[in-house]
Amino acid sequence: MLDIKITKTTNPKQKPAADQPLKFGKIFTDHMFVMNYTEGKGWHDPRIVPFQNISLSPAAMVYHYGQEMFEGLKAYKGENGEIHLFRPDMNAKRTNVTNERLCIPQIPEEDFVQAVKAVVDVDRDWVPSAPGTSLYVRPFIIATDEFLGVAPSQTYLFMVILSPSGAYYSSGLAPVGIWIEDEYVRAVRGGMGFAKTGGNYAASLIGQVKAHDGGYSQVLWLDGVERKYIEEVGAMNIFFKIDGKVVTPVLNGSILPGITRDSTINLCKSWGIEVEERRISVDEVIEAQQSGRLEEVFGTGTAAVISPVGKLRYVDDVMVINDGKIGELSHRLYETMTGIQYGKIDDPFGWRVTI
């Protein structure tokens, strides 16, 4: 167990008003968690301190070689005032999967969860209570060695910052338009697609810009080899409901293993809905839409939870899904997932963790 030292701010910020719109990731709370790593010493000096800028050498390796990772989860305020996390142990496990790929030292899972719980508890008054709002939690690790050489760093910072946020999409549960990218690729098997690291998101920016310029909310990536198999959306995993079955791309090393993805699969199976994790080509999706067998499309992710898709664009094809309306399954998944997260309904899976 970490011996976390807590230094509280003497100059607290003004919290957002209850009716103030909360843009995702724009406002930050009073405190943050920090812990150092030094080779030969391990992780040390865990502390919660006032939110502040950090000072790094211009030669810090994170700037030059991208050795960094991050996670994302949320804290929710229940109707009784309790604060809940959703499956933080899964974020801890995924952290170490990413760390292994990037040669970053492992963090004991229990230490990761303890750090998140501790800093959220200190800033629990920042957890918003308006419908659909939450406290976004961003743990991350950066390499800090002052060294211009391609090698793993010997020192790191692990930090957790917090941001009260509204819905990821301003449209809420309104179905979004998705641009299927046909020029660039994001990741390939053997690369870092399965890891939660900034390089993957930097690689996705050009596709995201193209999507926005074309009037679409997100970009959907195809595989980097054959350029025909569906992989994932920029900030979400993707699901298709075809002939009553739920189909999602199989995790193959180039797709992020989303925690909301895993939760969605578990919920569907518990409801008796058949789920197939397999390769699915864009041609299969087009054929299913043209033949009337494509019933729903939706994305899953921590930020948006469930994001119904009303329109898919691929080259010259524009597919309207379910008449552009939210599907029954998408709505049921959203209500169930958020119901568990906010403590409104029973949690038979043990996913909800109360602070």
N, C-alpha and C positions, 0 to 999 in steps of 0.2 A: 504493500500500500504506500502511495506517495505521501510524503510529509509536505503538504502544500502550504507555503507561507502566503498570507493574504495582506496586501497593503491597499486600503481603500482610498479612493479619490477624495481630496478635500475640496474639489471644485466640480461637483456633479453637473452634468449637462441637463438642459431642459428636455424633458421627454415629449414626444409627439402628442398632440392633442388627440382625444379619443376619436374625433371625426376627421382627423388629418389623413389624407391618402398616403399610403406607405409604398413608395416605389421600391422594387426589389433591390436590395443590396446598396442602398444609398445612405442610410443612417446607421451609426454604430453606437454601441452602448458605452457605459462608463469604464468597463474593465476588460482585461484580456488575460488569458493563461499563457505563460511562457515557460519553456524548459530547454536546457542546453544539452548537447551531446558533445563529448570529447573522447576521441579514440583512446582506449586504455582506461578510461574512467566510466564510460557509459553515459546514460541519461542522468542528469543531475540538476539540482537547484530548481525544482518545480515551484512556481509562484504565480499568484494572481496580482496584477498590478494595474494602475490606471491605464486606460487606452491611450497610447502614445505612438509617436513615430519611432522607428528603430534606426540605428546608425550602423551602416555596413561599409566596408572598404569598397571602392570602385572595382577592386580586383576580386571581390567575393565571387566564388565559382558559380553561384546560382545565376548571375547575370550573363555569364559567358557560355556555359555548357548546359543550362537548363535542368540541373539536378534538383528537382523539387517535386512535391506531390501535394494534393489537397483532397479533402473530403467535404461532404455537405449533408447536413441533417437538420432537423427542426425541433424546437421545443414548442409545445402547445399548451394553452391555458384552458383547462376544463371548466365546465359550468359551475363547479363547486370551488373554483379557485386553485385547484391542484395543477401542478406543472408536469407535463408528460413528455417523454422522449419516445421515439418509435424505432425499435430494433437497433439501438446504438452498438450492440455487440457485432452486428453485421458490418457497420462502418469500421469498427476496430479490426475485424478480420480482413476487410478489403484494403485497409491501410497497409497492412503487412504484406499483402500480395503485391501491391504497388511498390512498396519499399524494396522487396526482394528484386523486382525487375530493374529498379533504378539504383541498386547498390546503396540504399539508405538503411541505416541500422533499424532493426525491428523494435517496435514499442510493445511491451506487454499489453495484451488486450484489456486487462483489468485496469491498467494505468490510463489508457486512452479513455475508457468510459468514465473513470473517476475524474479525470481532468475536465471532461465535458460537463459532467454533473456539477462539479464544484463551481465552475465559472458561471454556468447558467443559474445556479442557486444564488450566487452573489448578486447577479443582475436580474433576478426573477421578477422584479417590479417592471422590467422593460418588456416582458412578454405581453404583447397586445391581446386584447380580448374581443375585438370586433370580429364578426363572422368572416371566416376565410383568411384571417391574419395569423401570423406565427412569428417566432423568433428564429431566424435562420442562423445556424451554427456552422462556422467555417474553420475546421482544423486544417493546418498545413505545416509542411516541413520544408525548410530551405537549406541548401549547402552554403556554408559561410567561410570556408577557407580562403585566405588571400593567396591565390595561386593561379597563374595562367598556364595550366597544363591539363590535359584530358585524362583525368583519373578521379576516382571517388574522393569526395571531400573527407576530411578527418574530423570536422566539426559541423554541427547542425543546430538549427533552432526549430523547436516544435512550438507552434502557437495556436491558440483558439480565439477567434474573434466572433462577435455576435452582432446581428443586424435585424431589428424589427422590420418585418416586411409584410406587404399585402400579397395579393394574388400575383403569380409570375406573369400571367397573361392578363392584360387589362380587360380583355373580353370575357374573363372568367371561364365558364364551361362552354361558351359558344364555340362550335367547331372551327378549327383553324385550317388554313391552306398550307400544304406541304409541297416543296419543290424537290423533286428527285434529281439529284445532281448527276449529269452525264459526261462531265468534262474532267473534273478533279476527283481524287480519292483522298480519304482521310487516314486509313490505316490498312495494314496487311498482317496476315498471320506471321508470327515471329517478331513482330514489331511491338508497339506499346499500346495498341488499341484497347486492350483489356485493362490497362492501368489508368488510374485517376491522376493524370499529370497534365500540366499546362500545355505541353507540346502538342497533345492531341487537339486541344481546343484552338490553338494557334493555327494548326493545319486546317481547321474547319472554317475559319473566318471568311475565306474567299468565297466559299460556297454559300455561307450565310448572307454575305453582301449581295451575291447574285440573286438569292431567294427574295431578299427584301426589295431589291430593285425591281424584281418581277411581280411584286405585290403579294408575296407569300411570307408566312410567319417563321417557318423553319425549313431547314434543308435535310433531306433524307439521303444517306450515303449508300452507295452500292459497294460491293466487294472490290478490292484493289487489283485483282488478278483477271477475272473474267468480265468484270464490269457489268454483271447482270443479276447478282444475288443481293437481296435487300439486307442491309446490316443494321444501322440505327440512325435515329434523328440526332441533330447536333447536341441537344440537351436531354434526350429521352431514348428509351427503348421503344420499339414499335410492335403493335399487335394487329392482326387481321382476323375478323370473324367471317369464315367462309363455310357455307352449308352447315351452320350451327356449330362448327368446330372453331376453336381459337388457335391460331397459328402465329408463332413468333420465331424469328431467326435463332438458330441454335448458337450457343456460345462457342466460338471457334478460335478464340485468341485475339481476334481483332474487334470484338464487341465488349463494351463495358458490362460487367455483371451487375445490373441495377438491383438495388434492394427493393424498390417499388415493383420492378419486374418480377422478382421472386415472390413478393407478396401477392401480386396479381395472379400468378400461376397457382399458388396455394389456395387462394380464394376460389378461383374457377373450379379447381378440382374438388374442393369441399362442397361445391354446389352441384356436382355431377356433370360439369361441362368438360368435354374432352379437350385437352390441350396438346398440341403438337409443337415440339421444339425441333425445327428442321430448317434446311435451306429452302428458301422461297424466292423465286426469281421475279423480277419486275414483269416479265411476260405473263407469268401465272397470275399476278395481281390484275393486270390489264384484262386478261381473258375472263377472270372471275367477275370483274366489274361489268364487262360487256355481256356476259351471260346471265347477269342478275344474281349471281351467287355470293358476291361480296357484300356482306350485310353491314359490317362496321369496320372502322379503322380507328385506332386510338394509340396515343403515346403514353408512356409511364415514366415518372421521374420524381425525385424528391421535391423539386421546386414547383412543378405543375400538378403533381399527384397523378391525375388522369386528364389527358388532353384529347378530346374527341377531334377527329380529322374529318372535315367536310369536303375537302378537295385535294386531289393529288395531281401534280403536273409531271409528265415525263416526255421530253422532246416536244412532239406536236400533239400529244394526247393530254387532255384535261379530264380527269375522272371526278365526277360529283358522287360523293358517298352518302347513301341514305338520305337523298334529297337535301343534303347539306345540314341535316338535323343531328342532334345528339342521339346515339343509339341507346337502347334499353340496357344493354350490358355495361356500356361505358358509364351510364348514370348510376347503375347499381354498384359498380366497383368504386366509384368516387364516393358515394354516400357511405358505403361500408368502411372503406379505408379511412376517410376523415372521421367517421363516427368512432372508430377505434382510437384514432390519434387524439381526438379531443375528449375522450372518455364518455361519449354519449351512449355507446352501446357496449355490450359484453365483448371481451377479447378472448376468444377460445384458444388462440394461438400463443398467448403469453408475449405478445409483441410490445405492449405498452409498458413503459418503465416510468414510474412516478418518482419525482425528485422530492 
